[in-house]
């Protein structure tokens, strides 16, 4: 009986903090693309019978931070396509916006009685986490339904995005008009206005989608990412992390944002969930894909290659997308405080996204069962903690002129305006920002 008690629950491993720290440092110093090829895994592909002669592989392409300019006329995307001929392209882009709109379109078709769509197939419209890896693959027919606001049966496919640039169906004038529509559609429904800081990933996303490649949005959904970290950390640990990041920023002699400081100094906490998730996603999609090209940020290449292990070792997609249980003994207020801390640390507004109907999925699954008074109390609690931790961040701005705050543009205006004194900066000037935050929360619910 003792062997069952001491048996580990999971078979996957995580890298130690010092390895993550060194990897983050080296990745930040790299100013070029970094490629790495992952070989086939036994018992993970449909071609196991021919495993010895099969060329099944995953090519990881690490994108450098900031602008990307190839050394020669041929960029990394073209080189990989010529050499590998991938049948699946993964880009590190948050799939939340696309999944929400895809589920909405499917549910709309089910309500209108379109054949092949059932209401029971959609359990929840909010993109807390994907049902399967295939839900992260961009379907151009779904984009057509979203753009034209019509169900599957009423869309004219000959004039849509799914037949874009087909000479037999679309003339040059229609191709030109659809080109601007395609770009705008990717802006709104794929990126949702949130572009990657690694510009190669943005370029590949546009080029691959408009070139009719099979594209999978492989980044961890922001909602799942925040819930995963929030349920893993204790409330005191979250407070200590916030203090630690503030202290590290004060010690820096170069400009750095709070988000970048959080990722650079604590990658084993804030980068590891994404590494495990993308590894599980690649392993799951590898079952039906012979050759995959994954375009990800440079800091994720090393850890994913270490986590690439055959079963029963390694992380599975089911485990990587599992929502951990809340820490015992913590109240709902503690959960809200942790999410407010994460929003300030990572400079995001995750729970005020317009496609979220429930801004508190880490507390209640069905927001309609919460009374209006209780919902207002939850929003007020979140706003109070958000203002509290934002004030510490604002005080740091006054003390350190080199500190960058990416969440507000006016911080940069203060930073570069020599006529403005930092001592005149008033924390109460953020009242408008906080009002916008609570309004966005109200709209999302």
For each residue, the residues with C-beta under 8 A, 3 or more apart:
1: 4 5
2: 5 6
3: 6 7
4: 1 7
5: 1 2
6: 2 3
7: 3 4
8: 11
9:
10: 319
11: 8 312 313 314
12: 276 307 309 313 314 315 316 319
13: 307 313
14: 268 272 276
15: 19 20 23 268 272 303 306
16: 19 20 268
17: 20 21 268
18: 21 22
19: 15 16 22 23
20: 15 16 17 23 24 267 268 271 272 303
21: 17 18 24 25 265 267 268
22: 18 19 25 26
23: 15 19 20 26 27 267 299 302 303
24: 20 21 27 28 263 264 267 271 299
25: 21 22 28 29 264
26: 22 23 29 30 302
27: 23 24 30 62 297 298 299 301 302
28: 24 25 65 264 298 299
29: 25 26
30: 26 27 34 62 64 298
31: 64
32: 64 71
33: 61 62 63 64 68 76 200
34: 30 61 62 64 298 301
35: 59 60 61 62 76 80
36: 59 60 62 301 305
37: 57 58 59 60
38: 57 58 59 60 282 304 305 308
39: 57
40: 44 45 51 54 56 57
41: 44 45 283 286 308 309 310 311 314
42: 48 51 310
43: 48 310 311
44: 40 41 283 286 287 310 311
45: 40 41 48 51 54 56 286 287 290
46: 287 288
47: 50 51 54 56 290
48: 42 43 45 51
49:
50: 47 53 54
51: 40 42 45 47 48 54
52:
53: 50
54: 40 45 47 50 51 290
55: 290 291
56: 40 45 47 286 289 290 291
57: 37 38 39 40 84 291 292
58: 37 38 282 286 291 292 293 294 308
59: 35 36 37 38 80 84 86 291 292 293 294
60: 35 36 37 38 294 296 301 304 305
61: 33 34 35 76 80 200 293 294 295 296
62: 27 30 33 34 35 36 296 297 298 300 301
63: 33 68 92 196 198 199 200 201 295 296 297 298
64: 30 31 32 33 34 68 198 200 298
65: 28 197 198 297 298
66: 197 198 199
67: 199
68: 33 63 64 75 76 198 199 200 203
69:
70: 73 74 75 76
71: 32
72:
73: 70
74: 70 78 79
75: 68 70 78 79 203
76: 33 35 61 68 70 79 80 200
77: 80 81 200 203 204 207 208 295
78: 74 75 81 82
79: 74 75 76 82 83
80: 35 59 61 76 77 83 84 86 293
81: 77 78 84 85 86 293
82: 78 79 85
83: 79 80
84: 57 59 80 81 291 293
85: 81 82 291
86: 59 80 81 89 213 291 292 293
87: 214 289 290 291 292
88: 137 214 216 285 289 291 292 293
89: 86 204 208 213 214 215 216 292 293 294 295
90: 215 216 217 218 278 281 282 285 292 293 294 295 296
91: 201 204 205 208 215 216 217 218 294 295 296
92: 63 196 198 201 218 219 278 294 295 296 297 300
93: 190 191 196 201 205 217 218 219
94: 97 192 194 217 219 220 221 222
95: 98 99 127 130 135 136 217 218 219 221
96: 99 100 127 192 221 222 223 353 355
97: 94 100 101 127 189 190 191 192 353 355
98: 95 101 102 136 138 142 189 190 217
99: 95 96 102 103 127 130 135 136 221
100: 96 97 103 104 125 126 127 355 356
101: 97 98 104 105 142 146 189 355
102: 98 99 105 106 135 139 142
103: 99 100 106 107 122 124 125 127
104: 100 101 107 108 125
105: 101 102 108 109 142 145 146 151
106: 102 103 109 110 117 121 122
107: 103 104 110 111 117 119 122 125
108: 104 105 111 112 151
109: 105 106 112 114 117 145 151 152
110: 106 107 113 114 117 118 119 121 122
111: 107 108 119
112: 108 109 151
113: 110
114: 109 110 117 151 152 153
115:
116: 152
117: 106 107 109 110 114 121 152
118: 110 121
119: 107 110 111 122
120:
121: 106 110 117 118
122: 103 106 107 110 119 125
123:
124: 103 128
125: 100 103 104 107 122 357
126: 100 223 355 356 357 358 361
127: 95 96 97 99 100 103 130 221 223 355
128: 124 221 223 224 227 323 361
129: 221 223 224 321 323
130: 95 99 127 133 135 136 221 321
131: 135
132: 135 284 317
133: 130 136 137 216 281 284 285 317
134: 137
135: 95 99 102 130 131 132
136: 95 98 99 130 133 216 217 218 281
137: 88 133 134 214 215 216 217
138: 98 142 143 190 209 215 216 217
139: 102 142 143
140: 143 144 160 161 162 164 209 212
141: 144 145 152 155 157 160 162
142: 98 101 102 105 138 139 145 146
143: 138 139 140 146 147 161 162 185 189
144: 140 141 147 148 155 157 160 161 162
145: 105 109 141 142 148 149 150 151 152 155
146: 101 105 142 143 149 185 189
147: 143 144 160 161 181 185
148: 144 145 154 155 156 160
149: 145 146
150: 145 154 155
151: 105 108 109 112 114 145 154 155
152: 109 114 116 117 141 145 155
153: 114
154: 148 150 151
155: 141 144 145 148 150 151 152 160
156: 148 159 160
157: 141 144 160 162 163
158: 163 169 170
159: 156 163 169 170 174 178
160: 140 141 144 147 148 155 156 157 163 164 178
161: 140 143 144 147 164 178 181 182 185
162: 140 141 143 144 157
163: 157 158 159 160 166 169 170
164: 140 160 161 170 175 178 179 182 210 212
165: 170 175 178 210
166: 163 169 170
167: 170
168:
169: 158 159 163 166
170: 158 159 163 164 165 166 167 174 175 178
171: 174 175
172: 175 176
173: 176 177
174: 159 170 171 177 178
175: 164 165 170 171 172 178 179
176: 172 173 179 180
177: 173 174 180 181
178: 159 160 161 164 165 170 174 175 181 182
179: 164 175 176 182 183 210
180: 176 177 183 184
181: 147 161 177 178 184 185
182: 161 164 178 179 185 186 209 210
183: 179 180 186 187 206 210
184: 180 181 187 188
185: 143 146 147 161 181 182 188 189 190
186: 182 183 189 190 191 205 206 209 210
187: 183 184 190 191 193
188: 184 185 191 192 193
189: 97 98 101 143 146 185 186 192
190: 93 97 98 138 185 186 187 205 209 217
191: 93 97 186 187 188 194 195 202 205
192: 94 96 97 188 189 353 355
193: 187 188
194: 94 191
195: 191 202
196: 63 92 93 199 201 202 297
197: 65 66 297
198: 63 64 65 66 68 92 201 202 297 298
199: 63 66 67 68 196 202 203
200: 33 61 63 64 68 76 77 203 204 295
201: 63 91 92 93 196 198 204 205 295 296 297
202: 191 195 196 198 199 205 206
203: 68 75 77 199 200 206 207
204: 77 89 91 200 201 207 208 295
205: 91 93 186 190 191 201 202 208 209 215
206: 183 186 202 203 209 210
207: 77 203 204 210 211
208: 77 89 91 204 205 211 213 215
209: 138 140 182 186 190 205 206 212 213 215
210: 164 165 179 182 183 186 206 207
211: 207 208
212: 140 164 209
213: 86 89 208 209
214: 87 88 89 137
215: 89 90 91 137 138 205 208 209
216: 88 89 90 91 133 136 137 138 281 285
217: 90 91 93 94 95 98 136 137 138 190
218: 90 91 92 93 95 136 278 281 282 294 296
219: 92 93 94 95 274 278
220: 94 224 225 228 273 274 277 278
221: 94 95 96 99 127 128 129 130 224 225
222: 94 96 225 226 348 350
223: 96 126 127 128 129 226 227 350 356 361
224: 128 129 220 221 227 228 277 321 323
225: 220 221 222 228 229 273 274 277
226: 222 223 229 230 339 342 343 350 351 362
227: 128 223 224 230 231 323 361 362
228: 220 224 225 231 232 273 323 324
229: 225 226 232 233 269 270 273 342
230: 226 227 233 238 335 338 339 342 362
231: 227 228 323 324 325 326 327 362
232: 228 229 324
233: 229 230 237 238 241 269 327 338
234: 237 238 327 330
235: 238 239 327 330 334 337 338
236: 239 240
237: 233 234 240 241
238: 230 233 234 235 241 242 337 338 341 342
239: 235 236 242 243 341
240: 236 237 243 244
241: 233 237 238 244 245 262 266 269 341 345
242: 238 239 245 246 341 344 345 389 392
243: 239 240 246 247
244: 240 241 247 248 265 266
245: 241 242 248 249 258 261 262 265 266 345
246: 242 243 249 250 392 393 396
247: 243 244 250 251
248: 244 245 251 252 261 265
249: 245 246 252 256 258 261 396 400 403
250: 246 247 396 399 400
251: 247 248
252: 248 249 256 261 402
253: 402
254: 402
255: 402 403 404
256: 249 252 260 261 264 403 404
257: 260 261 347 403 404 405 406
258: 245 249 261 262 344 345 346 347 393 405 406
259: 262 263 345 346 347 406
260: 256 257 263 264
261: 245 248 249 252 256 257 258 264 265
262: 241 245 258 259 265 266 270 345 346
263: 24 259 260 266 267 270 271 299
264: 24 25 28 256 260 261 267
265: 21 244 245 248 261 262
266: 241 244 245 262 263 269 270
267: 20 21 23 24 263 264 270 271 272 299
268: 14 15 16 17 20 21 271 272
269: 229 233 241 266 272
270: 229 262 263 266 267 273 346
271: 20 24 263 267 268 274 275 299 300 303
272: 14 15 20 267 268 269 275 276 303
273: 220 225 228 229 270 276 277
274: 219 220 225 271 277 278 300
275: 271 272 278 279 300 303 304 307
276: 12 14 272 273 279 280 307 315 320
277: 220 224 225 273 274 280 281 320 321
278: 90 92 218 219 220 274 275 281 282 294 296 300 304
279: 275 276 282 283 303 304 307 308 314 315 320
280: 276 277 283 284 315 316 317 318 319 320 321
281: 90 133 136 216 218 277 278 284 285 317 320
282: 38 58 90 218 278 279 285 286 292 294 304 308
283: 41 44 279 280 286 287 308 314 315 316 317
284: 132 133 280 281 287 316 317
285: 88 90 133 216 281 282 288 289 292
286: 41 44 45 56 58 282 283 289 292
287: 44 45 46 283 284
288: 46 285
289: 56 87 88 285 286 292
290: 45 47 54 55 56 87
291: 55 56 57 58 59 84 85 86 87 88
292: 57 58 59 86 87 88 89 90 282 285 286 289
293: 58 59 61 80 81 84 86 88 89 90
294: 58 59 60 61 89 90 91 92 218 278 282
295: 61 63 77 89 90 91 92 200 201 204
296: 60 61 62 63 90 91 92 201 218 278 300 301 304
297: 27 62 63 65 92 196 197 198 201 300
298: 27 28 30 34 62 63 64 65 198 301
299: 23 24 27 28 263 267 271 302 303
300: 62 92 271 274 275 278 296 297 303 304
301: 27 34 36 60 62 296 298 304 305
302: 23 26 27 299 305 306
303: 15 20 23 271 272 275 279 299 300 306 307
304: 38 60 275 278 279 282 296 300 301 307 308
305: 36 38 60 301 302 308
306: 15 302 303
307: 12 13 275 276 279 303 304 314 315
308: 38 41 58 279 282 283 304 305 314
309: 12 41 313 314
310: 41 42 43 44 313 314
311: 41 43 44 314 316
312: 11
313: 11 12 13 309 310
314: 11 12 41 279 283 307 308 309 310 311
315: 12 276 279 280 283 307 319 320
316: 12 280 283 284 311 319 320
317: 132 133 280 281 283 284 320 321
318: 280 321 322
319: 10 12 280 315 316 322
320: 276 277 279 280 281 315 316 317
321: 129 130 224 277 280 317 318
322: 318 319
323: 128 129 224 227 228 231
324: 228 231 232
325: 231
326: 231 330 335 362
327: 231 233 234 235 330
328:
329:
330: 234 235 326 327 334 335
331: 334 335
332: 335 336 363 378
333: 336 337 381
334: 235 330 331 337 338
335: 230 326 330 331 332 338 339 362 363
336: 332 333 339 340 360 363 378 381 382 385
337: 235 238 333 334 340 341 381 385
338: 230 233 235 238 334 335 341 342
339: 226 230 335 336 342 343 350 351 362 382
340: 336 337 343 344 382 385 386 388 389
341: 238 239 241 242 337 338 344 345 385 389
342: 226 229 230 238 338 339 345 346 348 350
343: 226 339 340 346 347 348 349 350 351 386
344: 242 258 340 341 347 386 389 390 393
345: 241 242 245 258 259 262 341 342
346: 258 259 262 270 342 343
347: 257 258 259 343 344 405 406 407
348: 222 342 343
349: 343 352 353 437 440
350: 222 223 226 339 342 343 353
351: 226 339 343 356 359 360 382 441 444
352: 349 356 359 437 440 441 443 444
353: 96 97 192 349 350 356 444
354: 440 443 444
355: 96 97 100 101 126 127 192 444
356: 100 126 223 351 352 353 359 361 444
357: 125 126 367 444 445
358: 126 361 364 365 366 367 445
359: 351 352 356 367 379 382 441 444 445
360: 336 351 363 364 367 378
361: 126 128 223 227 356 358 364 365
362: 226 227 230 231 326 335 339
363: 332 335 336 360 378
364: 358 360 361 367 369 370
365: 358 361
366: 358 369 370
367: 357 358 359 360 364 370 375 445
368:
369: 364 366
370: 364 366 367 374 375 378
371: 374 375
372: 375 376
373: 376 377
374: 370 371 377 378
375: 367 370 371 372 378 379 445
376: 372 373 379 380
377: 373 374 380 381
378: 332 336 360 363 370 374 375 381 382
379: 359 375 376 382 383 438 441 442
380: 376 377 383 384
381: 333 336 337 377 378 384 385
382: 336 339 340 351 359 378 379 385 386 441
383: 379 380 386 387 434 437 438 441
384: 380 381 387 388
385: 336 337 340 341 381 382 388 389
386: 340 343 344 382 383 389 390 434 437
387: 383 384 390 391 430 434
388: 340 384 385 391 392
389: 242 340 341 344 385 386 392 393
390: 344 386 387 393 394 430 434
391: 387 388 394 395 427
392: 242 246 388 389 395 396
393: 246 258 344 389 390 396 397 405
394: 390 391 397 398 425 427 430
395: 391 392 398 399 427
396: 246 249 250 392 393 399 400 403
397: 393 394 400 403 405 411 414 422 425
398: 394 395 422 423 425
399: 250 395 396 403
400: 249 250 396 397 403
401: 415 422
402: 252 253 254 255
403: 249 255 256 257 396 397 399 400
404: 255 256 257 411 412 415
405: 257 258 347 393 397 408 411 412
406: 257 258 259 347
407: 347 411
408: 405 411 433
409: 412 413
410: 413 414
411: 397 404 405 407 408 414 415
412: 404 405 409 415 416
413: 409 410 416 417
414: 397 410 411 417 420 422 425
415: 401 404 411 412
416: 412 413
417: 413 414 420
418:
419:
420: 414 417 424
421: 424
422: 397 398 401 414 425
423: 398
424: 420 421
425: 394 397 398 414 422 429
426: 429
427: 391 394 395 430
428: 431
429: 425 426 432
430: 387 390 394 427 433 434
431: 428 434 435
432: 429 435 436
433: 408 430 436 437
434: 383 386 387 390 430 431 437 438
435: 431 432 438 439
436: 432 433 439 440
437: 349 352 383 386 433 434 440 441
438: 379 383 434 435 441 442
439: 435 436 442 443
440: 349 352 354 436 437 443 444
441: 351 352 359 379 382 383 437 438 444 445
442: 379 438 439 445
443: 352 354 439 440
444: 351 352 353 354 355 356 357 359 440 441
445: 357 358 359 367 375 441 442
